[in-house]
Amino acid sequence: METMAERAREHTSGALAGDLARRVAHRRAELGLSVEELAERAGIDPGYLRYFEANPQAALSAGTLQLIALALDTTPLALLGGEVDRPPGHGRAGRHPVLQPLTTEQCETQLAVGGVGRIVYLSGRGPVALPVNFEYTQGEVVFSTDEAKAATVEAGNVVGFEVDRVDEAMSEGWSVIVTGHARQITDPVDRQRLASLDLVEWAGGDRHSLVAIKPDEITGRVIIHESTADQD
């Protein structure tokens, strides 16, 4: 029996290919990106991207679609319009999954979108993973928390930070991991600069201590399928 993922990937060719091209172009416009800027983010040829958007019957391999979705901060399934009616559950590997590294530039592109990530640090009770709203600015991951957690995070030797997107229906996804040292932001000039960022506390409440993580290392991975990886 054909799987949902296989049916979704079939949308990259045939009658619905034009819908995919229109969704890519629409999402690109929403983010204010030119064809060249999107191609650079995704690490693909701008000439083919321009051709793809202008030719409704042009097709994308699943690997290329995954890279474009990454660059547009969305999922292949969303670009395909495949709102698959599937209850949440355990993620399952595709037929031939391939784990590939993301470049530092691709990792920073995902971090620059911001959103919700997880700060991992040592507390008195052991390792803790805390979801936080974050922004990536001037080479640092910045988030807001309460004074006690900010002090604990800053006191740690090394902290981790992780953000990801997983598309269960497509058995694809990506993750970025930052390892570095945290510091509380107390300088009034820095706090004024960061006031314009979208750092609303994820859990609400009185959480106004700003923390910045200066990366010592940034790594990332993306899962695509072996059957298409060699084509990209």
Backbone as CSV, one residue per row, in Angstrom:
resi,resn,N_x,N_y,N_z,CA_x,CA_y,CA_z,C_x,C_y,C_z
1,MET,0.841,-1.197,0.000,0.000,0.000,0.000,0.871,1.239,0.000
2,GLU,0.505,2.221,-0.768,1.288,3.457,-0.870,1.184,4.237,0.426
3,THR,2.335,4.735,0.945,2.333,5.481,2.188,1.939,6.926,1.951
4,MET,1.585,7.631,3.031,1.253,9.049,2.930,2.439,9.855,2.432
5,ALA,3.643,9.497,2.906,4.830,10.214,2.476,5.052,10.068,0.982
6,GLU,4.820,8.839,0.466,4.993,8.613,-0.969,3.975,9.414,-1.772
7,ARG,2.740,9.474,-1.280,1.733,10.252,-1.989,2.077,11.733,-1.973
8,ALA,2.607,12.209,-0.847,2.965,13.626,-0.757,4.107,13.956,-1.699
9,ARG,5.103,13.049,-1.790,6.236,13.324,-2.670,5.818,13.318,-4.140
10,GLU,4.772,12.571,-4.468,4.301,12.552,-5.842,3.775,13.915,-6.280
11,HIS,3.454,14.786,-5.322,2.954,16.118,-5.656,4.037,16.991,-6.275
12,THR,5.308,16.579,-6.187,6.374,17.389,-6.769,6.410,17.268,-8.279
13,SER,5.638,16.398,-8.871,5.577,16.289,-10.318,4.128,16.115,-10.735
14,GLY,3.865,16.292,-12.022,2.503,16.091,-12.497,1.639,17.317,-12.315
15,ALA,0.329,17.088,-12.158,-0.641,18.172,-12.203,-0.472,19.182,-11.096
16,LEU,0.056,18.776,-9.924,0.145,19.689,-8.803,1.493,20.385,-8.706
17,ALA,2.377,20.151,-9.654,3.694,20.782,-9.597,3.577,22.294,-9.616
18,GLY,2.629,22.837,-10.401,2.448,24.283,-10.449,2.042,24.842,-9.103
19,ASP,1.206,24.100,-8.338,0.831,24.538,-7.003,2.058,24.634,-6.103
20,LEU,2.956,23.674,-6.215,4.187,23.703,-5.426,5.005,24.938,-5.784
21,ALA,5.171,25.218,-7.070,5.939,26.389,-7.489,5.320,27.673,-6.954
22,ARG,3.989,27.746,-7.003,3.323,28.944,-6.499,3.496,29.084,-4.992
23,ARG,3.446,27.964,-4.273,3.634,28.045,-2.814,5.053,28.465,-2.462
24,VAL,6.037,27.942,-3.202,7.427,28.349,-2.966,7.583,29.844,-3.213
25,ALA,7.048,30.333,-4.341,7.167,31.748,-4.668,6.427,32.619,-3.658
26,HIS,5.248,32.153,-3.217,4.464,32.925,-2.244,5.192,33.012,-0.915
27,ARG,5.725,31.870,-0.438,6.440,31.877,0.838,7.706,32.721,0.745
28,ARG,8.386,32.654,-0.393,9.589,33.474,-0.600,9.234,34.955,-0.518
29,ALA,8.109,35.334,-1.135,7.676,36.726,-1.097,7.295,37.155,0.321
30,GLU,6.667,36.249,1.065,6.300,36.556,2.460,7.522,36.920,3.287
31,LEU,8.631,36.231,3.024,9.869,36.476,3.774,10.697,37.605,3.174
32,GLY,10.242,38.162,2.042,10.967,39.259,1.409,12.282,38.830,0.786
33,LEU,12.338,37.603,0.269,13.567,37.080,-0.307,13.512,37.137,-1.828
34,SER,14.627,37.451,-2.437,14.742,37.336,-3.884,15.042,35.888,-4.241
35,VAL,14.947,35.561,-5.527,15.300,34.214,-5.969,16.745,33.903,-5.594
36,GLU,17.638,34.874,-5.805,19.050,34.661,-5.506,19.274,34.432,-4.014
37,GLU,18.559,35.187,-3.174,18.731,35.045,-1.729,18.220,33.683,-1.248
38,LEU,17.076,33.254,-1.781,16.566,31.935,-1.400,17.514,30.834,-1.868
39,ALA,18.016,30.956,-3.100,18.931,29.946,-3.620,20.190,29.857,-2.761
40,GLU,20.692,31.011,-2.321,21.899,31.014,-1.485,21.617,30.352,-0.141
41,ARG,20.461,30.659,0.457,20.096,30.031,1.730,20.004,28.512,1.597
42,ALA,19.411,28.073,0.495,19.170,26.638,0.318,20.379,25.909,-0.256
43,GLY,21.352,26.653,-0.782,22.518,26.016,-1.376,22.213,25.352,-2.697
44,ILE,21.325,25.980,-3.500,20.977,25.416,-4.806,21.240,26.446,-5.896
45,ASP,21.131,26.033,-7.139,21.400,26.908,-8.267,20.255,27.910,-8.462
46,PRO,20.536,29.221,-8.455,19.461,30.202,-8.627,18.791,30.119,-9.988
47,GLY,19.547,29.722,-11.010,18.964,29.591,-12.340,17.870,28.545,-12.374
48,TYR,18.099,27.414,-11.712,17.059,26.379,-11.713,15.868,26.804,-10.864
49,LEU,16.125,27.499,-9.740,15.018,27.963,-8.909,14.136,28.927,-9.696
50,ARG,14.753,29.824,-10.455,13.988,30.766,-11.275,13.182,30.008,-12.342
51,TYR,13.810,29.004,-12.955,13.134,28.180,-13.958,11.960,27.426,-13.327
52,PHE,12.184,26.885,-12.133,11.142,26.118,-11.455,9.920,26.976,-11.167
53,GLU,10.136,28.196,-10.653,9.002,29.056,-10.335,8.245,29.492,-11.584
54,ALA,8.943,29.582,-12.723,8.315,30.083,-13.947,7.691,28.977,-14.795
55,ASN,7.987,27.721,-14.486,7.494,26.604,-15.298,6.694,25.642,-14.423
56,PRO,5.373,25.697,-14.499,4.516,24.918,-13.603,4.789,23.418,-13.602
57,GLN,5.309,22.867,-14.706,5.511,21.423,-14.761,6.914,20.994,-14.343
58,ALA,7.768,21.947,-13.976,9.110,21.586,-13.504,8.988,20.855,-12.172
59,ALA,9.891,19.918,-11.931,9.820,19.091,-10.720,11.033,19.334,-9.830
60,LEU,10.875,19.008,-8.556,11.966,19.045,-7.588,12.156,17.658,-7.001
61,SER,13.402,17.274,-6.777,13.641,16.041,-6.027,13.278,16.298,-4.572
62,ALA,13.049,15.230,-3.815,12.684,15.379,-2.401,13.798,16.057,-1.615
63,GLY,15.061,15.767,-1.982,16.180,16.394,-1.269,16.219,17.893,-1.482
64,THR,16.029,18.338,-2.745,16.018,19.761,-3.038,14.835,20.439,-2.371
65,LEU,13.676,19.790,-2.386,12.498,20.340,-1.726,12.752,20.533,-0.235
66,GLN,13.446,19.579,0.380,13.751,19.685,1.807,14.648,20.889,2.074
67,LEU,15.649,21.114,1.236,16.551,22.249,1.429,15.821,23.571,1.252
68,ILE,14.917,23.643,0.257,14.132,24.861,0.052,13.213,25.103,1.244
69,ALA,12.583,24.036,1.738,11.711,24.182,2.901,12.491,24.682,4.108
70,LEU,13.699,24.167,4.312,14.553,24.647,5.395,14.803,26.140,5.271
71,ALA,15.169,26.560,4.071,15.491,27.959,3.838,14.276,28.861,4.006
72,LEU,13.079,28.319,3.812,11.843,29.094,3.945,11.198,28.911,5.315
73,ASP,11.899,28.225,6.228,11.405,27.966,7.581,10.009,27.342,7.554
74,THR,9.878,26.308,6.765,8.613,25.583,6.697,8.933,24.119,6.444
75,THR,7.964,23.339,6.060,8.178,21.914,5.808,7.835,21.582,4.362
76,PRO,8.403,20.499,3.830,8.005,20.076,2.485,6.507,19.849,2.382
77,LEU,5.918,19.260,3.422,4.494,18.968,3.385,3.667,20.250,3.282
78,ALA,4.083,21.295,3.998,3.350,22.563,3.924,3.447,23.158,2.524
79,LEU,4.638,23.089,1.902,4.792,23.620,0.547,3.975,22.813,-0.458
80,LEU,3.802,21.529,-0.182,3.015,20.685,-1.073,1.517,20.835,-0.845
81,GLY,1.141,21.539,0.241,-0.271,21.682,0.542,-0.876,20.418,1.087
82,GLY,-0.027,19.524,1.587,-0.511,18.218,2.040,-0.814,18.208,3.517
83,GLU,-1.929,18.775,3.914,-2.328,18.719,5.310,-2.820,17.306,5.614
84,VAL,-1.887,16.410,5.824,-2.213,14.999,6.021,-2.931,14.813,7.353
85,ASP,-4.077,14.172,7.289,-4.881,13.950,8.482,-4.337,12.736,9.231
86,ARG,-3.315,13.007,10.057,-2.644,11.912,10.748,-2.452,12.288,12.206
87,PRO,-2.859,11.429,13.155,-2.683,11.760,14.561,-1.205,11.787,14.924
88,PRO,-0.823,12.609,15.933,0.586,12.663,16.327,1.040,11.325,16.895
89,GLY,2.299,11.002,16.673,2.828,9.738,17.182,4.333,9.722,17.078
90,HIS,4.924,8.540,17.179,6.367,8.403,17.106,6.839,8.611,15.670
91,GLY,7.906,9.403,15.520,8.478,9.587,14.200,9.067,8.288,13.681
92,ARG,8.903,8.025,12.397,9.424,6.795,11.807,10.336,7.133,10.642
93,ALA,11.379,6.343,10.484,12.328,6.568,9.401,11.682,6.257,8.063
94,GLY,12.126,6.956,7.025,11.691,6.645,5.674,12.368,5.377,5.193
95,ARG,12.153,5.053,3.909,12.706,3.798,3.386,14.226,3.782,3.423
96,HIS,14.853,4.876,2.970,16.317,4.939,2.921,16.779,6.301,3.449
97,PRO,16.658,6.547,4.757,17.020,7.858,5.292,18.523,8.103,5.237
98,VAL,18.896,9.329,4.920,20.299,9.738,4.896,20.439,10.968,5.782
99,LEU,21.358,10.895,6.727,21.615,11.999,7.635,22.793,12.797,7.091
100,GLN,22.558,14.054,6.724,23.602,14.889,6.146,23.844,16.109,7.023
101,PRO,25.088,16.572,7.104,25.371,17.762,7.907,24.915,19.031,7.199
102,LEU,24.507,20.011,7.990,24.248,21.344,7.471,25.520,22.168,7.612
103,THR,25.732,23.085,6.694,26.876,23.985,6.811,26.616,24.981,7.937
104,THR,27.668,25.644,8.380,27.505,26.669,9.413,26.539,27.750,8.947
105,GLU,26.645,28.128,7.665,25.757,29.163,7.128,24.300,28.702,7.154
106,GLN,24.047,27.435,6.796,22.679,26.912,6.837,22.150,26.849,8.267
107,CYS,23.019,26.475,9.206,22.613,26.459,10.619,22.223,27.859,11.085
108,GLU,23.042,28.853,10.739,22.760,30.218,11.162,21.495,30.754,10.496
109,THR,21.216,30.304,9.277,19.969,30.699,8.615,18.771,30.226,9.416
110,GLN,18.805,28.990,9.914,17.695,28.479,10.713,17.595,29.194,12.051
111,LEU,18.738,29.472,12.670,18.721,30.185,13.948,18.173,31.599,13.782
112,ALA,18.483,32.227,12.649,18.080,33.618,12.426,16.568,33.783,12.360
113,VAL,15.844,32.703,12.082,14.381,32.779,12.032,13.793,32.965,13.425
114,GLY,14.511,32.513,14.464,13.999,32.609,15.823,12.905,31.593,16.081
115,GLY,12.183,31.785,17.188,11.103,30.863,17.528,11.323,30.242,18.895
116,VAL,10.931,28.987,19.037,11.076,28.272,20.302,12.171,27.225,20.170
117,GLY,13.130,27.272,21.067,14.193,26.280,21.126,14.339,25.782,22.550
118,ARG,15.373,24.992,22.814,15.591,24.429,24.140,17.000,24.741,24.620
119,ILE,17.071,25.373,25.796,18.345,25.609,26.449,18.607,24.433,27.394
120,VAL,19.795,23.850,27.316,20.158,22.688,28.133,21.302,23.094,29.051
121,TYR,21.084,22.924,30.365,22.091,23.360,31.333,22.038,22.468,32.569
122,LEU,23.051,22.593,33.431,23.107,21.820,34.662,22.533,22.638,35.810
123,SER,21.633,22.002,36.571,21.079,22.631,37.765,21.406,21.756,38.965
124,GLY,20.915,22.147,40.123,21.168,21.358,41.319,20.587,19.968,41.251
125,ARG,19.551,19.771,40.437,18.928,18.450,40.310,19.446,17.671,39.118
126,GLY,20.395,18.243,38.387,20.949,17.558,37.229,20.660,18.308,35.943
127,PRO,20.838,17.653,34.773,20.614,18.318,33.487,19.144,18.725,33.329
128,VAL,18.943,19.916,32.774,17.602,20.453,32.538,17.525,20.956,31.104
129,ALA,16.418,20.655,30.420,16.142,21.202,29.096,14.920,22.101,29.224
130,LEU,15.091,23.376,28.902,14.045,24.365,29.121,13.633,25.004,27.798
131,PRO,12.341,24.926,27.406,11.907,25.599,26.171,11.865,27.114,26.372
132,VAL,12.392,27.841,25.405,12.431,29.308,25.491,12.182,29.914,24.115
133,ASN,11.583,31.112,24.107,11.560,31.922,22.903,12.946,32.513,22.714
134,PHE,13.447,32.533,21.493,14.798,33.034,21.285,14.901,33.840,20.008
135,GLU,15.954,34.624,19.937,16.359,35.313,18.716,17.856,35.089,18.539
136,TYR,18.297,35.110,17.295,19.723,34.979,16.991,20.176,36.313,16.419
137,THR,21.002,37.027,17.163,21.407,38.363,16.760,22.874,38.599,17.074
138,GLN,23.573,39.189,16.129,25.003,39.483,16.261,25.796,38.263,16.736
139,GLY,25.451,37.110,16.171,26.207,35.889,16.457,25.918,35.248,17.793
140,GLU,24.824,35.644,18.470,24.490,35.066,19.767,23.016,34.653,19.812
141,VAL,22.757,33.571,20.548,21.387,33.164,20.849,20.953,33.918,22.099
142,VAL,19.830,34.643,22.015,19.373,35.463,23.132,17.965,35.022,23.539
143,PHE,17.751,34.880,24.838,16.419,34.548,25.347,16.196,35.231,26.684
144,SER,14.935,35.238,27.126,14.554,35.883,28.376,14.053,34.835,29.355
145,THR,14.465,34.957,30.616,14.021,34.011,31.638,13.982,34.729,32.985
146,ASP,13.700,34.001,34.070,13.677,34.641,35.380,15.090,34.738,35.941
147,GLU,15.236,35.514,37.001,16.566,35.805,37.549,17.273,34.546,38.032
148,ALA,16.548,33.651,38.685,17.174,32.452,39.240,17.722,31.559,38.134
149,LYS,16.930,31.329,37.093,17.410,30.476,35.998,18.550,31.158,35.256
150,ALA,18.449,32.479,35.076,19.515,33.202,34.390,20.836,33.050,35.136
151,ALA,20.796,33.153,36.457,22.009,33.002,37.260,22.564,31.589,37.165
152,THR,21.685,30.586,37.179,22.127,29.192,37.088,22.761,28.905,35.734
153,VAL,22.112,29.385,34.678,22.647,29.163,33.328,24.001,29.835,33.172
154,GLU,24.129,31.060,33.670,25.394,31.786,33.550,26.505,31.120,34.348
155,ALA,26.154,30.527,35.487,27.161,29.899,36.347,27.710,28.608,35.765
156,GLY,26.978,27.999,34.831,27.431,26.747,34.248,28.660,26.937,33.374
157,ASN,29.472,25.886,33.274,30.681,25.960,32.466,30.338,26.046,30.983
158,VAL,29.519,25.114,30.516,29.098,25.073,29.118,27.604,24.768,29.074
159,VAL,26.897,25.406,28.147,25.484,25.124,27.970,25.237,24.690,26.533
160,GLY,24.089,24.074,26.310,23.690,23.691,24.968,22.384,24.379,24.600
161,PHE,22.158,24.522,23.317,20.901,25.075,22.821,20.536,24.305,21.560
162,GLU,19.247,23.945,21.438,18.816,23.129,20.297,17.501,23.639,19.746
163,VAL,17.401,23.634,18.407,16.153,23.965,17.723,15.990,22.986,16.568
164,ASP,14.745,22.620,16.258,14.530,21.651,15.193,13.155,21.819,14.583
165,ARG,12.969,21.168,13.450,11.661,21.024,12.807,11.573,19.582,12.311
166,VAL,10.464,18.919,12.591,10.279,17.528,12.185,8.964,17.405,11.436
167,ASP,9.006,16.767,10.286,7.823,16.498,9.474,7.590,14.992,9.491
168,GLU,6.718,14.529,10.391,6.506,13.094,10.551,5.984,12.450,9.273
169,ALA,5.049,13.144,8.612,4.432,12.541,7.435,5.443,12.281,6.335
170,MET,6.476,13.144,6.239,7.493,12.986,5.209,8.714,12.222,5.709
171,SER,8.736,11.882,7.016,9.908,11.227,7.626,11.172,12.033,7.350
172,GLU,11.067,13.349,7.458,12.189,14.249,7.211,12.243,15.293,8.317
173,GLY,13.376,15.946,8.429,13.505,16.990,9.435,14.928,17.482,9.548
174,TRP,15.131,18.452,10.428,16.459,19.008,10.635,16.600,19.439,12.086
175,SER,17.834,19.569,12.533,18.101,20.091,13.872,19.411,20.863,13.857
176,VAL,19.476,21.861,14.726,20.689,22.668,14.900,21.027,22.685,16.387
177,ILE,22.287,22.457,16.700,22.755,22.444,18.089,23.862,23.472,18.273
178,VAL,23.707,24.299,19.299,24.708,25.309,19.653,25.327,24.919,20.989
179,THR,26.634,24.937,21.066,27.342,24.713,22.318,28.176,25.956,22.617
180,GLY,28.083,26.449,23.841,28.832,27.657,24.151,28.687,28.074,25.606
181,HIS,28.998,29.326,25.872,28.950,29.871,27.225,27.880,30.955,27.301
182,ALA,27.174,30.978,28.423,26.073,31.919,28.604,26.488,33.070,29.515
183,ARG,25.889,34.229,29.249,26.117,35.408,30.103,24.819,36.187,30.208
184,GLN,24.608,36.800,31.351,23.464,37.683,31.503,23.776,39.019,30.841
185,ILE,22.770,39.593,30.198,22.934,40.883,29.533,22.444,41.967,30.482
186,THR,23.368,42.759,30.985,23.030,43.805,31.948,23.328,45.203,31.429
187,ASP,24.133,45.292,30.379,24.487,46.608,29.843,23.228,47.306,29.303
188,PRO,22.934,48.536,29.741,21.718,49.239,29.305,21.637,49.421,27.791
189,VAL,22.782,49.645,27.141,22.782,49.831,25.691,22.364,48.545,24.996
190,ASP,22.913,47.410,25.451,22.547,46.122,24.868,21.076,45.804,25.118
191,ARG,20.603,46.087,26.323,19.204,45.799,26.644,18.265,46.662,25.800
192,GLN,18.649,47.908,25.559,17.839,48.779,24.723,17.790,48.266,23.287
193,ARG,18.953,47.799,22.783,19.008,47.257,21.425,18.127,46.025,21.295
194,LEU,18.128,45.170,22.314,17.382,43.920,22.252,15.898,44.096,22.554
195,ALA,15.520,45.265,23.038,14.113,45.509,23.381,13.205,45.420,22.161
196,SER,13.770,45.658,20.976,12.960,45.623,19.760,12.744,44.203,19.239
197,LEU,13.435,43.214,19.804,13.296,41.834,19.341,12.072,41.177,19.962
198,ASP,11.607,40.135,19.323,10.414,39.414,19.775,10.804,38.389,20.830
199,LEU,11.078,38.879,22.040,11.528,38.010,23.121,10.476,37.907,24.217
200,VAL,9.211,37.783,23.809,8.147,37.566,24.766,8.372,36.220,25.451
201,GLU,8.255,36.203,26.782,8.543,34.990,27.530,7.551,33.896,27.164
202,TRP,8.064,32.725,26.816,7.230,31.618,26.347,6.254,31.167,27.417
203,ALA,6.685,31.164,28.679,5.833,30.693,29.769,5.087,31.830,30.458
204,GLY,5.274,33.064,29.976,4.616,34.203,30.603,5.238,34.526,31.958
205,GLY,4.601,35.427,32.692,5.081,35.766,34.027,6.194,36.794,34.009
206,ASP,6.818,36.952,35.172,7.850,37.977,35.355,9.216,37.384,35.025
207,ARG,9.552,37.400,33.751,10.817,36.829,33.291,11.506,37.855,32.407
208,HIS,12.320,38.686,33.040,12.894,39.805,32.305,14.427,39.799,32.299
209,SER,15.023,38.684,32.707,16.479,38.588,32.665,16.894,38.070,31.290
210,LEU,17.692,38.854,30.584,18.146,38.465,29.252,19.445,37.680,29.353
211,VAL,19.509,36.580,28.611,20.702,35.726,28.590,21.142,35.554,27.143
212,ALA,22.445,35.633,26.923,23.015,35.423,25.592,23.967,34.239,25.629
213,ILE,23.895,33.410,24.595,24.824,32.289,24.454,25.754,32.599,23.294
214,LYS,27.030,32.693,23.568,28.044,32.887,22.533,28.515,31.518,22.070
215,PRO,28.237,31.144,20.826,28.563,29.786,20.377,30.072,29.528,20.301
216,ASP,30.482,28.396,20.834,31.813,27.868,20.567,31.754,26.934,19.359
217,GLU,30.575,26.319,19.158,30.384,25.395,18.037,28.910,25.393,17.641
218,ILE,28.664,25.380,16.326,27.308,25.256,15.797,27.309,24.100,14.800
219,THR,26.459,23.128,15.039,26.355,21.993,14.123,24.887,21.752,13.784
220,GLY,24.640,21.121,12.655,23.276,20.831,12.262,23.211,19.615,11.368
221,ARG,22.028,19.030,11.287,21.824,17.843,10.456,20.465,17.937,9.776
222,VAL,20.364,17.300,8.632,19.104,17.213,7.914,18.918,15.774,7.448
223,ILE,17.703,15.267,7.522,17.398,13.921,7.050,16.713,14.023,5.693
224,ILE,17.310,13.393,4.682,16.681,13.261,3.373,16.709,11.788,3.004
225,HIS,16.284,11.458,1.799,16.175,10.053,1.413,17.252,9.678,0.403
226,GLU,17.830,8.499,0.601,18.946,8.037,-0.228,18.584,8.018,-1.709
227,SER,17.334,7.718,-2.022,16.925,7.610,-3.423,17.017,8.923,-4.150
228,THR,17.013,10.052,-3.392,17.084,11.367,-4.034,18.351,12.125,-3.701
229,ALA,19.082,11.665,-2.663,20.256,12.401,-2.229,21.303,12.516,-3.330
230,ASP,21.474,11.458,-4.130,22.493,11.482,-5.161,22.128,12.393,-6.329
231,GLN,20.858,12.822,-6.397,20.435,13.656,-7.502,20.731,15.128,-7.273
232,ASP,21.019,15.520,-6.000,21.168,16.929,-5.659,22.634,17.345,-5.689
